[in-house]
Amino acid sequence: MPTEQVCRHLAYLGPPRDLATLLLAPSHSLLRQSYAPADMRGGGTINADGFGAGWYPDGAVTPIRYRRAIPLWTDATFAALATEVRSGAVLAAVRSATVGMPIADTACAPFGTGRWLFSHNGRVAGWPDSMATLARGLPITDLLTLEASTDSALLWALVRSRLAAGESPGCAVGTVAAQVLGCAPASRLNLLITDGTVIAATTVDHALTVRAGNGAVLVCSEPTDPSPDWEPVPDRHLLTATRFTVDVVPIPLTAGVTTPTEEP
Ligand code: GLN
């Protein structure tokens, strides 16, 4: 029987650190979460279908992305690169593909355009039929140029169109989560986005935790170490954070009643 599977993701803002220190070295790092996650829901066991990391080089507004459709623990090139690359803004993820979705570099988070990096941890229930109405509100070219034929890539296209219309990242991910819940209520929708200066993240039926202090913030699916400073983010909440602030509010679920623009 097909199982629901859940990836793991992480975002960091703070003083520049090397990617190995952030992603590979901690006792329950994203690397460890790729083969021994602590909190997989719905039947997933490991996150072996790929991984990705995006980072902002010092002073850059546009991130670099590295994505591979292989287990993180098998990529010696990334491990070597990670000890050399330093950044003060990072978003990374490990993937357990939802049954029926393609396994490809381009299906791995982070998705992105311009200064944005985006990840989705979960699955859209009833995909793809449940998303037809929302997808109809997007420009046809956005649908033709999806990075992959996955629920996550479509979620990114929906978020991106809201950013392009001038919405804040928190408003964009919160509204998309609410809209998708309106069409597909059984979905798991942990969305995560950064532009290198702010992080926004939703929790819908999966775990998220945050640790902040000393001018740094780390938002992760699971705590990466046993520190008592991690704060769980409650379900159906929207987190927005900078290096110095963390704000957590309920997702404005009434946004889900907004009907997307119908094509003529
Ligand atoms: N549904 C998404 C995919 O297949 C995310 C998977 C997950 O969170 N396990 O890529």
Residues whose N, C-alpha, C, O or C-beta is under 5 A from the ligand:
A	BS01	LIG	Q5 V6 C7 S96 A97 T98 M101 A107 H120 N121 G122 R123 T150 D151 S152
